[in-house]
Amino acid sequence: MKKYHSILRPACITWLLLIFLAKAQAQSRQVDGTINDETGAAMQGADIIIKGSSKGVRSDPKGKFTITIPENSAVLIISHVGYVTQELPATTGSTLRITMQKNATALNDVVVIGYGTQRRREVTGSVATIDLTATKDIPAANPTRLLVGQAPGVTATQATGKPGSEFTINVRGLGSLGAGSAPLYVVDGFPVGTSLGQNFNGSDIENISILKDAVSTAIYGARGSNGVVLITTKNGKAGAPVLNVSSSYGIQNIPSNRKVKMLNGQEFAQFKKDIFMDKIRYFQNREPDINEVPLDYRYPEQTKNSTNWFDATLHDNAPFQNYYVSLSQGNSNLHSMLSAGYTRQEGILLNTKFDNLSVRGNIDGKVNDNISMGLKVNGSFATNNLAQATEGRDNIVGASLIADPRDPIYNADGSYHAYVGGHDGVFGFSNPVMSLTDIQSRQNIGQLLTNAFIEISFLKNFKFKSSLNGLLNYNSYKQFIPSYIPGENAPPPRDASETDQQINTRNYSTDQLLTYNNTFGSHRINVLLGYTAQDEKTTTLNAGGAQFPSDLTPFLGSAALKTGVNSGEYGWSLNAFFGRVNYVFAEKYLFSGSFRREGSSRFGEGVKYGNFPAVSAGWRISNEKFMSGISWLSDMKLRGSWGITGNNGIPNYGALAFMSDKNYILDNNLVRGQVVSNIPNPLLKWEKSKQLDLGVDLAAFQDKLTFTAEYYDKITSDMLLSIPLPAISGFTTYLANVGKVQNKGFEFAARYKTKVRNIGLWVSGNVSINRNKVLAINGPSDRLLAGDFYGGYNISRPGSPIGAIFGFRMLGVFKNQAEIDKSPYQDGAIPGVYKYYDADHNDTISYDTKDMVQIGNPWPKFTYGLTIGGDFKHFDWSVLINGAQGYDIYRVIEASTMNMDGVFNVLEESKQRYRNEQNPGNGRFATTNTWKWERESNSRYVYSGSHMWIRNISLGYTFNPTTPKLMFKSLRLYASGDNLFLITKYPGSNPDINNRGGINPGLDDEAYPLARTFTFGANFTF
Amino acid sequence: MKVKVIIIHLLIIMVTLSCKKDYLDKTDPTKINTGLFYKDAKQVEQAVNGVYGTLQDIANDQWITNELPSDNTTIDFNPGDRGQSDRIEAFEFYTVNGNSTNLNTSYIAYYNSIYNINNTLAKMQGATGLTDSIKAVNEGQLKFIRAYLYFELTQYYGDVVLITRPLTQPSEAWTYLRESQSKVYAQIETDLKDAVTGLPIKYQAGHVGRATKGAALSLLGKVYLTEKKYADAATTLSQVLPLGYDLNNDYADAFNPQKKNGIESIFEIQYNASVDGEWSSFIYTFAPRLSAGAVTGWPQSNPGGWNIPTNDIINAYEPGDKRKDASVGLDFKSPVTGETVPYIKKYNHPHAVYGRTDDNWPVLRYSDVLLMLAEAINEQGAPTTDAYTYLNKVRHRAGLADVSGLTQQTFRDTVAHERRVELAFENWRWFDLKRTMTPDELTTFLNAYAATEKAHPTVTRQGVPYSNTDYVFSAFEALFPVPANEIIVNPKLTQTPGY
């Protein structure tokens, strides 16, 4: 307590000094004035500076100011955030009346930063703001969709097309190997975590800022190193009440060129027959008799059915609907915004759906000149109708590719043909259409998000703000699998089963912020001191049931057996003191420094606290005299920052070890047993990132063109990682601080906006170049191998990128025995299998990882986004493009869709497989005579993932009726196409699929497909 | 001064809104921290019980490594699931390599159990309320289990990592490498001798099923026999005789869940169908693949079709051997081929709930001790009267005539045959083959068995030819490769020769 008192003392002295100085100056030559905005309201906080000097004052709440000028006449520069700067001549004793004009250019915008706001031109950190006007027509069931391609250094990828799902957001590369790499989301000052969830309605958003460098994020300390996404919700503006009603309706489809081409029924029967006969030809060296061939595929041309299972699972023209109503109003004392939104996205897979109903009330106002208060309440309820599981080979999407195409969807009597395949050596799968339709799998998420604050202004320049934020999340899940649903290779009837789950989370945080703002002379200073504490607790309740009397009562009460009944609780807490000083001198020299000391419950005793300092400086060269001749350049700023941030995205109790139940039976009765469940690491500490950022911001041609270039270098050390342990220790992994990773890169962003007569045009683009490299792994082994022998490996080792794709380098297909004989020895190889590269040059390809090499880099050389838009009279249009270039994907699903055993349906291209020396195929498909040396992790499954998305094209028409008879003030109609075109050579449908994530990047094992959406919408303003 | 007052007030608000000192101290409320455990006799007993619990996991999959490679069992070939080609099937076809997920799982399970033993042995020293006699019984049980686990491990891998105390630092794990088999045996013998001293002959009600003195002696006898220390084996095993064991009248009773831990039982892994998480499900693994409810009694079953008795063992039963009907089921015909698919019957008993059986897993039985004793005596020169008594006692119960007048070699062969059928599908056949044969003999023997099975598979393969690497046994394959993953983690760990 004493300590913080002493920190504050210098601030008090400074303030006393200021009073003294102000009085001393009052005796010189004076100019008085009043500043108003366009509506005539008094403007507080405008800066009045004497041109050619660094002296200045600021207008008071009544818009009045008094300034002392050095001579009898001077030129005053009057500026205010968001308004056009004016220059006026003034003489001693005169009284000025100044009306400020609004300025729409970006440079004067207020940028939302951590625990505050800053003028764009004074920002010395790296803060990207999303242009929400460019993304307004996108059918976004989740607000993270709005980030795609919009900000340099920020990648938003859609690994799954599940309705309402969140996008994966990465800021400046993958900064961590083992702890999470998602950014921190902060909604109206409330850090809600590393996920925004599904319930948040994007239409409520006023502003999204993304903090990227250390000076911007260090104020969030241990959660800052992956970047911070700040979301501010809308509030009413002064003026008459405004009612907005908007609605949109869209239809979703999968374009045929994004579908994988598999064999049809007849072709598959032929494939089966060829396999059977080729095996006899090869192993028994004779021509098989037709009557030896099993009847199921003896005559492929007589195959009765051919089902394209993937097509069968699709819900063509699946509707997307969005409705939003908001009422906002405000006067000088009170602002409010009430909104209600409903989003409903039916999935492109049958019987899947997401809907979300969200209501919000934001209100804030002044109690008196010194006290203001505010409250934001957001309640929402989202429902997911899920498919049982969609990601990976064994689930709906993968299975719909590889299931036997010779089976029909329906039997002759109209019932489902339940068990697909499962005979003549083909895998048995559940009919995917039936699985989607008949398995109940539903998740309900209710959420209450609140922010409340009280702010007290005192002593002119001080403000104290106390806020309390709360999040309640109620998540329930139920799945019922009827008895007639088969399993993989498990024909029905089976035991029906039910799973029920409830996860309830409550999270609250409180912030106490003391700010000091002052401008004196050419100095502007902003000081922030704060304390924050946050606590989250989750309780869980799980239960399952089996053995139902029938499928008609899918409730646990009917289950003869209750399974997996369990309750749990977990949580974390953190607290931190922090402070920040922003200092501007003469509008030219900008400095900022911040410090946060934070403790987290997740870390070991004695290492719970971490310190996170950051500093930055900026120089607005354009305000220097020597630049005054360059008239086209309106602003130019050089800036740099350095600081330390942390990452605490590890399990809640990682530093501790626990006992777990391991019961036993003695004398035929239960006895309780306990075993150790993990190895503790009491030394577990913060993962820290040190980040340097250098940037230049330019504005030219009356701010029509803005340009930003940045360089950053971020080194993350003490990385938290679950590292492999020899099993003889009793365990296979433990959590430790190992390793060091570097992410460095360049980011460029430019925007040009012009209007020629009534034709407006704007272009905005960005390019991000990130290189990540493992610098050290200080574990017992200097490499981390993730994945498995047949499913793709990723390797992380010093000097290489994180999770480089690793496997055998496939050199071709062995044409004949002679070729095998003269190649390095591959045990059991026969003609037609893949020939691999002998990496260790010992003339043997060993059937393990010894001959494996890096066969791909999952990280793009660069990513980019481009938005072009314009308007003409009542029309407006925009095109959004984004892409990634120069990276590789390991297409794991092809280990199945190219499986030559005849147990799965295979790619149409498999017709060009190796049959014999005379028919060696196209060199990509191995023989059907064996499986060895075909499906091991190898470069055959690696493809370039480079792609360009024409993400969205939209066209709008705005109608402003002149006749007062119509009730509305304006109406905008629009049409848009979303996920419109994908331009790529990648054979999969979505180059963003990343089934495993983390240190296992760039693997595609199929996922919920992405649909193309055409939307029509109407927005009314009353 | 007003400024100061306000600031002080604000700071008071800030500090009071901040929290108690222990705000950041969080622990998992659903579990006990290891640092707070092993404090009293009750907790130590729970830790010992936990070690027994780990044996269930091991027993559930042990047939893969102990029975499937032998001539006793094969697989119900599934042409539709070739993903198994390099997994479980590899143990039948002798194509096991270091990437075997089954070996990996097994290896982890064994050493996890050993960790809990070592940890409990060390931590119990500081527990309160632990009398010397209770401590001795706890130590005896843990050392018996440790010896059993190392005995299994050294049969699998030969030289293995030997670790008998808890690690103080995770980094120590990299310093442990494979030790010679003789060192491993020495440790096993030490542990078992301690167990013999510390363990009681019988337990009071509520504790039946814990390791006994008889169990320790029987296992020590088996270890000596494996080491070819026949005199030691005979001495040790004969100490089991006066402990009150006998054979059941009905061979099938040894496997009957209604008669668990009977007079013949020396050590078995305990299960109970009616206790959550404590049931067994062996028959669901062993029943023919397409048998649905025909064997298990529950039509929703989707059995594994693993560990199928071979024609070879079915034909090995002498006429009139009562054990055949108790051990092998021959009443199921495949709906696809119409042919009989045999299955292991020992672990098939009616059970009230789908998927949950009550069958215990037999580890050591009195008949095993009798046959080991007969073998140990015979190996010291010739069959004695006692040796015949022990052998014929087992044969008599099976409804077979006594044998007499055998040479050492024919007696040896008779015991080997007797062990095969008496202990069929109890996870001893693979070890018995390796124990009683030289590597060359084993290679010849297994390739002969493989040739028979390949020519006339017990279960038809529906026209699918064998791969040319299937069923080719080389001498080095008598030992398994250590999981490749372990060598990736610790490159200093050596691989089993040949792999």
Interface residues (C-beta under 8 A of the other chain):
Chain A: M1 Y4 H5 L8 C12 W15 F276 K279 I280 F283 Q284 E292 P294 G421 G422 H423 D424 G425 V426 F427 G428 F458 L459 F464 S466 S483 G487 N489 A490 P491 P493 R494 D495 T510 Q512 L514 Y531 A533 D535 A546 Q547 A560 L561 S567 G568 E569 Y570 G571 W572 S573 L574 N575 G599 S600 S601 R602 K608 N652 Y653 L656 A657 F658 M659 S660 K662 N663 Y664 I665 L666 D667 N668 N669 L670 V671 R672 G673 Q674 V675 V676 S677 I679 P680 N681 P724 L725 P726 A727 I728 S729 G730 F731 T732 Y734 A736 P780 S781 L785 F789 D827 G828 I830 Y847 D848 T849 N899 D901 V903 T930 W931 K932
Chain B: V3 K4 I6 I7 I8 L10 L11 I13 M14 V15 L17 S18 C19 Y23 L24 D25 K26 T27 D28 P29 T30 K31 I32 N33 T34 G35 F37 Q43 Q46 A47 V48 N49 G50 V51 Y52 G53 T54 Q56 N78 P79 G80 D81 R82 S85 N97 G98 N99 Y107 I108 Y111 N112 I114 Y115 N116 N118 N119 V161 I163 L167 P170 S171 E172 A173 W174 Y176 A205 G206 H207 V208 G209 R210 K260 N261 Q270 Y271 N272 V275 G277 E278 A292 P299 Q300 N302 V336 V353 Y354 G355 Q462 G463 V464 P465 S467 N468 T469 P483 A484 N485 E486 I488 V489 N490 P491 L493
